[in-house]
Amino acid sequence: MNSFIDYLKLNKYFLSLFLVYLLTTSIYILSTPKGAFLLWLNSLNNSFLDYFFYYFTFVGDGLFVIALALIFTLFNYKNAINLFTIYAISGLLAQLLKVIFNTPRPKAYFEGIKTLHLLPWVNVYSTYSMPSGHTTTAFALAFFLSTVITNKIYQTMFFILAIIVALSRVYLCQHFPEDTIVGAFIGISIAIICDYYFGSYLTSKEKFSKGILRK
């Protein structure tokens, strides 16, 4: 097994993208009033964005990841098990932190202050805002996929898709931008730890390199 530093170097392209994203968004959030970006993004509402972000947010849904893991079982048990493990641990941690932080969501925060554009068919929550679970899942999935498909074009695509999920959570008024940043950090961190330790273990076992269609 490679050293942890060597592992990070192998994934330096995706991690570099994430560090730039983390730095720039953090600076912006710290230098602007709370909710400023959410109010701006939400004010751009139109029918196209309503449906686009509504459907795209499901990329960060657990059912999407589980379905993808089941597809991986057809070709490689290791990837299927690794992906499910990453999703389960990162998701549980995100849910635990929600309870610990117990921060209000945009709907409750701006109640009586600002009128938000809310989709009538979406159940918009009021509590447990920090961190964003969907964003946690989306970034964990994006990093995992970047370790499976190492082409930089695809890695960039995975990264952009994760960002769009984060934006969807803000547009839909389910989370503040800072909730998505913390979620992204959790997702990436857990994905790195799980893939390095547990993923390496699975790789060392030949039986996990097979799949239902790959005997």
Backbone bond lengths (Angstrom), bond angles and torsions (degrees), N, CA, C in turn:
res aa  C-N    CA-C-N  psi(-1)  N-CA   C-N-CA  omega(-1)  CA-C   N-CA-C  phi
1 M - - - 1.456 - - 1.518 110.29 -
2 N 1.335 116.43 132.90 1.453 121.02 178.29 1.529 110.92 -64.42
3 S 1.335 116.43 157.97 1.454 119.76 175.38 1.525 108.66 -67.70
4 F 1.327 115.32 162.43 1.460 119.43 -178.21 1.528 110.64 -63.66
5 I 1.316 116.87 -36.22 1.468 121.19 178.45 1.523 110.16 -64.59
6 D 1.323 116.38 -42.54 1.467 120.17 177.76 1.531 110.67 -63.28
7 Y 1.324 115.97 -36.94 1.466 120.36 178.48 1.521 110.40 -63.05
8 L 1.330 115.93 -44.40 1.464 119.94 179.05 1.526 110.87 -63.71
9 K 1.321 116.30 -37.08 1.466 120.35 179.12 1.525 110.96 -65.33
10 L 1.329 116.22 -36.88 1.462 120.48 178.44 1.525 111.50 -63.03
11 N 1.330 115.38 -27.90 1.470 120.63 -177.63 1.528 111.74 -111.44
12 K 1.327 115.60 25.72 1.467 119.61 -172.90 1.525 113.00 -66.28
13 Y 1.317 118.49 -29.63 1.464 119.30 -178.03 1.527 110.80 -65.16
14 F 1.322 116.42 -52.18 1.467 119.79 179.94 1.520 110.64 -64.07
15 L 1.325 116.72 -41.68 1.462 120.32 -179.17 1.526 111.38 -66.23
16 S 1.317 116.74 -32.35 1.470 120.18 176.97 1.527 110.21 -65.80
17 L 1.324 115.77 -42.86 1.464 119.84 176.14 1.525 110.73 -58.48
18 F 1.318 115.23 -43.05 1.462 119.62 -177.86 1.524 111.61 -66.98
19 L 1.328 117.38 -41.37 1.463 120.73 -179.66 1.523 111.63 -63.65
20 V 1.328 116.42 -39.57 1.472 120.18 176.67 1.523 109.65 -63.50
21 Y 1.329 116.14 -44.44 1.464 121.43 178.56 1.530 110.74 -62.03
22 L 1.307 116.21 -45.75 1.466 121.38 -178.64 1.526 111.17 -62.40
23 L 1.323 116.52 -43.50 1.463 121.39 -177.61 1.531 111.57 -68.01
24 T 1.321 116.29 -49.14 1.466 119.88 -175.83 1.529 112.19 -67.18
25 T 1.317 116.61 -42.56 1.466 118.95 -179.55 1.527 111.24 -69.72
26 S 1.318 117.52 -36.04 1.459 120.96 178.77 1.528 110.81 -65.18
27 I 1.322 116.25 -43.70 1.466 120.42 178.66 1.530 110.26 -61.55
28 Y 1.327 116.11 -43.32 1.468 120.30 -179.74 1.527 110.80 -62.74
29 I 1.311 117.15 -46.83 1.464 120.80 -177.33 1.518 111.24 -64.66
30 L 1.335 117.12 -40.48 1.463 121.00 -179.08 1.530 112.27 -69.43
31 S 1.319 116.04 -21.64 1.468 119.74 -176.26 1.533 113.02 -101.59
32 T 1.321 117.55 2.96 1.471 121.07 -179.88 1.535 110.00 -128.05
33 P 1.335 117.41 156.46 1.472 120.43 178.31 1.529 111.26 -61.41
34 K 1.311 115.68 150.61 1.461 120.40 179.78 1.521 110.31 -58.61
35 G 1.311 115.79 129.05 1.450 121.34 176.67 1.512 115.02 85.79
36 A 1.341 118.15 0.12 1.468 120.60 -176.93 1.528 111.48 -61.78
37 F 1.326 116.38 -45.41 1.460 119.43 -179.38 1.521 110.59 -67.38
38 L 1.325 117.03 -39.75 1.462 120.39 179.15 1.527 110.44 -60.42
39 L 1.322 117.12 -45.89 1.460 120.44 -179.14 1.524 111.11 -63.35
40 W 1.337 116.68 -37.70 1.460 119.94 178.81 1.524 110.90 -67.88
41 L 1.332 116.81 -48.42 1.463 120.51 -178.16 1.524 110.38 -64.28
42 N 1.317 116.52 -43.04 1.459 120.84 -178.94 1.526 111.85 -65.91
43 S 1.339 116.69 -27.72 1.466 120.70 -179.75 1.527 112.15 -72.63
44 L 1.337 116.93 -14.60 1.462 121.22 179.72 1.521 111.92 -83.50
45 N 1.309 116.27 8.26 1.461 121.30 -171.17 1.520 113.44 -56.21
46 N 1.313 113.62 140.63 1.459 123.41 172.31 1.527 107.12 -158.07
47 S 1.307 117.32 172.80 1.463 121.20 -175.41 1.524 112.23 -60.01
48 F 1.340 116.32 -40.53 1.462 119.38 -178.84 1.524 111.02 -62.36
49 L 1.340 116.63 -49.92 1.465 120.34 -178.57 1.525 111.42 -65.99
50 D 1.322 116.59 -35.32 1.467 119.77 177.70 1.524 110.84 -55.99
51 Y 1.313 116.37 -52.10 1.468 120.27 -177.24 1.528 112.02 -75.55
52 F 1.339 116.17 -35.67 1.460 119.70 179.83 1.522 110.73 -60.94
53 F 1.331 116.38 -52.83 1.463 119.39 -178.10 1.525 111.80 -71.60
54 Y 1.323 116.99 -32.04 1.468 119.46 178.50 1.526 110.91 -61.04
55 Y 1.323 116.62 -47.89 1.463 119.62 -178.20 1.522 111.79 -76.98
56 F 1.336 116.72 -35.05 1.467 118.63 -176.78 1.518 111.93 -69.58
57 T 1.325 117.42 -26.92 1.455 119.93 -178.69 1.525 112.11 -62.09
58 F 1.355 116.80 -21.94 1.462 120.47 -179.35 1.526 112.76 -70.52
59 V 1.340 117.27 -12.64 1.468 119.59 174.11 1.532 109.92 -62.44
60 G 1.321 116.09 -27.44 1.460 120.40 177.59 1.517 113.38 -94.00
61 D 1.311 116.40 10.73 1.460 120.84 179.97 1.529 110.35 -86.42
62 G 1.317 115.65 145.87 1.456 120.17 -177.71 1.513 113.53 -60.59
63 L 1.330 117.65 -35.29 1.458 121.12 -179.54 1.525 111.35 -62.84
64 F 1.328 116.92 -35.32 1.461 120.78 178.24 1.529 110.16 -65.09
65 V 1.328 116.31 -43.36 1.470 120.46 -179.41 1.524 110.72 -67.09
66 I 1.319 116.53 -42.36 1.467 120.12 179.18 1.530 110.29 -62.41
67 A 1.331 116.65 -41.56 1.463 120.30 177.72 1.518 110.97 -61.77
68 L 1.340 116.16 -40.63 1.465 120.63 178.91 1.527 110.75 -66.42
69 A 1.328 116.45 -39.26 1.461 120.46 178.11 1.528 110.68 -63.07
70 L 1.312 116.70 -38.51 1.470 120.67 178.18 1.526 110.80 -65.15
71 I 1.325 116.47 -36.48 1.469 119.90 176.71 1.526 109.87 -64.84
72 F 1.323 116.51 -39.46 1.464 120.46 179.42 1.526 111.79 -62.99
73 T 1.345 117.94 -29.43 1.465 119.70 179.87 1.525 112.00 -62.32
74 L 1.321 116.38 -22.01 1.459 119.63 178.73 1.521 111.72 -67.78
75 F 1.338 116.59 -27.62 1.460 120.38 -172.64 1.533 114.44 -120.86
76 N 1.336 116.64 -30.75 1.459 118.77 -174.24 1.527 109.40 -157.73
77 Y 1.342 116.08 108.90 1.460 120.12 -179.01 1.525 111.60 -63.90
78 K 1.332 115.58 -34.80 1.461 120.33 -178.21 1.516 110.90 -58.38
79 N 1.324 117.67 -48.71 1.452 121.25 -179.40 1.525 111.56 -65.25
80 A 1.314 116.33 -37.85 1.465 120.63 179.88 1.523 111.07 -64.34
81 I 1.327 115.92 -48.66 1.467 120.75 -178.83 1.526 110.29 -66.66
82 N 1.321 116.05 -42.12 1.466 120.64 -178.60 1.533 110.52 -63.00
83 L 1.327 116.55 -45.26 1.461 120.39 -179.79 1.525 111.20 -62.69
84 F 1.312 117.00 -44.71 1.470 119.99 -179.57 1.527 110.59 -63.85
85 T 1.323 116.75 -39.81 1.465 120.76 179.69 1.527 110.69 -64.04
86 I 1.318 116.15 -44.81 1.470 120.81 178.30 1.523 110.38 -59.73
87 Y 1.331 115.61 -45.69 1.464 120.28 -179.75 1.531 110.88 -62.77
88 A 1.314 117.08 -45.86 1.467 121.04 -175.82 1.524 111.67 -63.94
89 I 1.333 116.74 -46.79 1.470 120.18 -176.80 1.525 111.07 -69.75
90 S 1.317 117.11 -46.35 1.470 119.79 -179.42 1.525 110.63 -64.85
91 G 1.325 116.60 -38.75 1.459 120.41 179.15 1.519 112.48 -65.76
92 L 1.323 116.53 -43.27 1.464 120.27 178.78 1.526 110.91 -64.08
93 L 1.332 116.95 -41.26 1.462 120.38 178.96 1.527 110.71 -63.87
94 A 1.316 116.58 -42.20 1.468 120.43 179.10 1.531 110.74 -61.98
95 Q 1.329 116.76 -43.18 1.462 120.24 179.74 1.523 111.58 -65.24
96 L 1.332 116.33 -38.25 1.463 120.62 178.58 1.530 110.91 -64.42
97 L 1.332 116.18 -43.01 1.462 120.14 -179.92 1.521 111.53 -67.98
98 K 1.322 117.31 -31.33 1.464 119.91 176.17 1.529 110.11 -57.78
99 V 1.324 115.54 -45.36 1.465 120.85 -178.62 1.522 110.63 -67.78
100 I 1.328 116.40 -39.75 1.466 120.75 -179.26 1.530 111.30 -66.31
101 F 1.336 117.18 -47.82 1.466 120.85 -178.27 1.536 111.49 -75.47
102 N 1.331 116.24 -41.81 1.464 122.32 177.84 1.537 112.31 46.51
103 T 1.309 117.05 54.18 1.458 121.65 -179.15 1.538 110.66 -95.44
104 P 1.325 117.27 150.89 1.473 120.02 -179.38 1.524 111.65 -72.02
105 R 1.303 116.09 146.05 1.459 121.15 175.23 1.529 108.69 -83.83
106 P 1.344 116.50 167.58 1.469 120.35 -177.33 1.525 114.42 -51.32
107 K 1.323 117.49 -39.80 1.462 120.84 -178.59 1.515 111.37 -57.33
108 A 1.329 116.78 -44.60 1.463 121.14 179.85 1.525 111.35 -77.01
109 Y 1.316 116.95 -38.06 1.469 121.99 -177.27 1.526 111.26 -62.94
110 F 1.335 117.06 -41.25 1.467 121.56 -175.94 1.528 113.59 -97.16
111 E 1.333 116.71 5.36 1.462 119.90 -178.51 1.530 110.65 -59.73
112 G 1.305 115.89 124.81 1.451 120.62 -179.73 1.512 114.29 80.58
113 I 1.347 116.40 -1.74 1.462 120.69 -178.71 1.524 111.33 -114.26
114 K 1.322 115.34 -50.46 1.462 121.39 -179.71 1.528 109.93 -129.62
115 T 1.310 115.39 147.88 1.463 120.38 174.66 1.519 108.96 -95.34
116 L 1.310 115.52 119.23 1.458 121.15 -177.86 1.528 110.53 -98.95
117 H 1.322 114.77 150.75 1.466 119.90 174.24 1.521 107.62 -85.81
118 L 1.316 116.66 106.93 1.459 122.50 -178.84 1.510 109.56 -111.67
119 L 1.313 116.02 137.32 1.457 120.61 178.47 1.530 108.72 -75.33
120 P 1.328 118.45 124.18 1.472 121.24 -174.32 1.522 114.23 -62.42
121 W 1.342 117.13 -23.76 1.467 119.62 -178.20 1.539 112.50 -95.05
122 V 1.338 116.01 4.96 1.467 120.47 179.77 1.520 109.43 -107.96
123 N 1.320 115.72 131.49 1.468 120.88 176.02 1.525 108.07 -80.43
124 V 1.321 116.64 101.90 1.463 121.46 -177.69 1.523 108.72 -90.21
125 Y 1.332 116.49 121.46 1.460 121.47 -175.70 1.523 111.43 -83.38
126 S 1.321 115.59 165.31 1.467 121.11 -177.40 1.526 113.21 -116.31
127 T 1.319 117.53 -19.22 1.466 120.27 -175.20 1.533 111.51 -126.10
128 Y 1.341 114.52 172.57 1.469 122.93 177.70 1.532 111.62 56.36
129 S 1.313 115.26 59.22 1.465 120.62 -175.47 1.529 113.82 -82.63
130 M 1.327 116.41 -41.06 1.474 121.31 -174.79 1.517 111.09 -98.01
131 P 1.323 119.71 124.52 1.466 129.62 -3.15 1.534 110.81 -95.13
132 S 1.319 116.27 177.97 1.463 121.74 177.40 1.524 109.91 -81.85
133 G 1.315 116.02 116.73 1.462 119.76 -179.80 1.515 112.83 -68.05
134 H 1.325 116.57 -39.74 1.460 119.86 179.00 1.529 111.15 -62.48
135 T 1.332 116.22 -41.12 1.465 119.63 179.16 1.519 111.03 -68.46
136 T 1.328 116.54 -37.25 1.468 120.59 175.43 1.521 109.79 -56.26
137 T 1.319 115.88 -49.98 1.460 121.25 -179.44 1.521 111.49 -63.69
138 A 1.333 117.21 -43.33 1.468 121.00 -176.50 1.526 111.68 -62.96
139 F 1.320 117.97 -43.23 1.461 120.13 -178.89 1.529 111.61 -75.39
140 A 1.326 116.93 -33.80 1.465 119.61 175.11 1.525 109.38 -63.22
141 L 1.325 116.44 -43.54 1.457 121.42 178.45 1.522 111.32 -64.64
142 A 1.335 116.77 -43.04 1.465 120.95 -179.27 1.522 111.40 -61.33
143 F 1.338 116.13 -43.13 1.467 118.30 179.25 1.516 110.78 -67.04
144 F 1.313 116.34 -43.24 1.467 119.53 179.07 1.525 111.23 -57.84
145 L 1.319 116.28 -47.50 1.467 119.96 -179.80 1.521 111.56 -63.10
146 S 1.331 117.09 -32.05 1.466 120.00 179.14 1.522 112.19 -70.54
147 T 1.343 116.65 -21.04 1.472 119.28 175.45 1.524 111.00 -83.27
148 V 1.319 116.02 -23.01 1.468 120.77 178.91 1.526 110.38 -84.57
149 I 1.330 115.60 -44.45 1.467 121.88 178.96 1.523 107.33 -113.64
150 T 1.303 117.18 104.45 1.468 121.31 -170.41 1.527 114.09 -90.44
151 N 1.330 117.22 2.83 1.456 120.27 175.94 1.531 109.58 -64.56
152 K 1.333 117.23 130.29 1.461 121.05 -173.74 1.526 112.95 -64.88
153 I 1.319 116.48 -30.85 1.472 119.55 178.30 1.520 109.75 -64.34
154 Y 1.329 116.45 -45.16 1.455 120.16 178.79 1.527 111.12 -68.64
155 Q 1.331 116.86 -38.44 1.460 120.06 178.36 1.526 111.03 -61.66
156 T 1.321 116.19 -40.57 1.462 120.37 176.73 1.514 110.62 -63.44
157 M 1.318 116.17 -40.88 1.461 120.91 178.87 1.525 110.87 -62.91
158 F 1.334 117.11 -44.85 1.463 120.87 178.65 1.530 110.28 -59.56
159 F 1.322 115.49 -41.67 1.461 120.80 -178.71 1.531 110.60 -64.68
160 I 1.321 116.60 -45.08 1.466 120.97 179.98 1.523 110.96 -63.35
161 L 1.325 116.81 -40.56 1.457 120.69 178.73 1.529 111.09 -61.16
162 A 1.329 116.63 -38.96 1.464 120.59 178.45 1.529 110.56 -65.55
163 I 1.322 116.85 -39.88 1.462 120.80 178.16 1.526 110.36 -63.53
164 I 1.328 116.70 -39.95 1.463 119.79 179.42 1.527 110.78 -63.38
165 V 1.330 116.57 -37.32 1.470 119.58 175.58 1.523 109.93 -61.08
166 A 1.335 116.02 -44.19 1.469 120.46 178.51 1.528 110.67 -60.26
167 L 1.316 116.54 -43.50 1.467 120.91 178.63 1.528 111.13 -64.24
168 S 1.326 115.79 -36.05 1.466 119.06 -179.62 1.523 110.97 -63.56
169 R 1.325 116.82 -36.28 1.462 120.16 -179.80 1.525 111.35 -67.40
170 V 1.337 115.25 -32.84 1.465 120.43 178.04 1.519 110.10 -75.88
171 Y 1.312 117.06 -46.59 1.477 121.54 -179.66 1.522 110.93 -58.24
172 L 1.329 116.30 -40.85 1.460 121.30 -178.30 1.527 112.71 -78.40
173 C 1.333 116.16 0.70 1.473 123.00 179.18 1.528 113.14 62.65
174 Q 1.321 115.13 29.31 1.460 119.88 175.67 1.529 111.30 -88.87
175 H 1.342 116.06 -23.22 1.461 119.98 -177.60 1.517 111.67 -150.71
176 F 1.336 114.46 157.80 1.452 121.46 169.30 1.528 108.04 -84.93
177 P 1.334 118.06 159.22 1.475 120.08 178.16 1.528 113.35 -55.26
178 E 1.339 116.59 -38.88 1.472 118.78 -179.46 1.515 112.13 -63.83
179 D 1.331 117.03 -29.41 1.471 120.29 175.95 1.524 110.83 -64.62
180 T 1.326 115.12 -37.80 1.469 119.35 -178.67 1.522 111.25 -73.79
181 I 1.333 117.12 -33.90 1.468 120.05 178.66 1.527 110.46 -65.78
182 V 1.327 115.61 -45.42 1.472 119.65 177.88 1.524 109.77 -63.18
183 G 1.316 116.77 -41.08 1.460 120.17 177.85 1.513 112.03 -62.06
184 A 1.334 116.29 -42.51 1.470 120.74 178.50 1.523 110.40 -61.46
185 F 1.327 116.65 -43.04 1.471 121.26 -179.55 1.530 110.58 -63.10
186 I 1.317 116.45 -42.98 1.464 120.55 178.44 1.517 110.37 -62.90
187 G 1.328 116.32 -46.60 1.458 120.48 -178.27 1.517 112.64 -60.51
188 I 1.325 116.19 -47.01 1.465 120.59 179.35 1.525 110.95 -64.11
189 S 1.325 116.58 -44.97 1.471 120.76 -177.15 1.518 111.84 -61.76
190 I 1.330 116.44 -48.08 1.461 120.30 -179.43 1.524 110.56 -66.08
191 A 1.327 116.88 -38.82 1.467 119.95 179.22 1.527 110.74 -62.65
192 I 1.331 116.99 -41.09 1.465 121.07 178.77 1.521 110.76 -63.07
193 I 1.328 116.04 -49.89 1.473 120.66 -177.19 1.524 111.10 -62.74
194 C 1.329 116.25 -47.19 1.474 120.13 -178.68 1.518 111.62 -64.95
195 D 1.330 116.49 -44.01 1.466 119.23 -177.48 1.524 111.22 -67.70
196 Y 1.327 116.51 -38.42 1.466 119.09 -178.22 1.530 111.75 -68.70
197 Y 1.305 116.85 -46.69 1.462 119.90 -175.67 1.535 112.25 -88.16
198 F 1.328 116.77 -58.46 1.459 119.55 -176.29 1.520 111.52 -73.97
199 G 1.332 116.23 -40.09 1.462 120.27 178.97 1.514 111.87 -61.65
200 S 1.327 116.34 -39.28 1.471 120.77 178.74 1.525 110.80 -65.73
201 Y 1.325 115.06 -37.65 1.467 119.18 177.53 1.527 110.58 -63.07
202 L 1.326 116.20 -45.95 1.463 120.09 179.91 1.521 111.47 -63.02
203 T 1.334 116.02 -36.51 1.469 120.35 179.25 1.519 111.42 -63.72
204 S 1.341 115.64 -32.83 1.467 119.78 -178.69 1.531 112.93 -73.23
205 K 1.314 117.34 -12.58 1.458 121.80 -179.93 1.533 109.03 -103.00
206 E 1.314 116.36 112.85 1.463 121.48 -173.58 1.527 112.82 -59.01
207 K 1.317 117.34 -33.47 1.469 120.15 -175.68 1.528 112.32 -63.51
208 F 1.347 116.26 -25.36 1.460 119.07 -178.99 1.529 112.81 -82.88
209 S 1.324 116.42 -7.87 1.464 119.79 177.86 1.531 111.64 -81.04
210 K 1.318 115.77 -8.26 1.455 121.30 179.12 1.520 111.10 -92.96
211 G 1.317 116.41 174.90 1.449 122.15 177.47 1.524 109.66 -148.92
212 I 1.313 116.51 178.43 1.459 120.41 -178.42 1.529 111.19 -58.90
213 L 1.330 115.89 -39.36 1.462 121.06 179.78 1.516 112.52 -96.84
214 R 1.301 116.97 -1.30 1.465 121.70 -176.69 1.519 109.23 -127.36
215 K 1.294 115.89 89.05 1.459 122.23 -175.19 1.533 111.95 -84.62
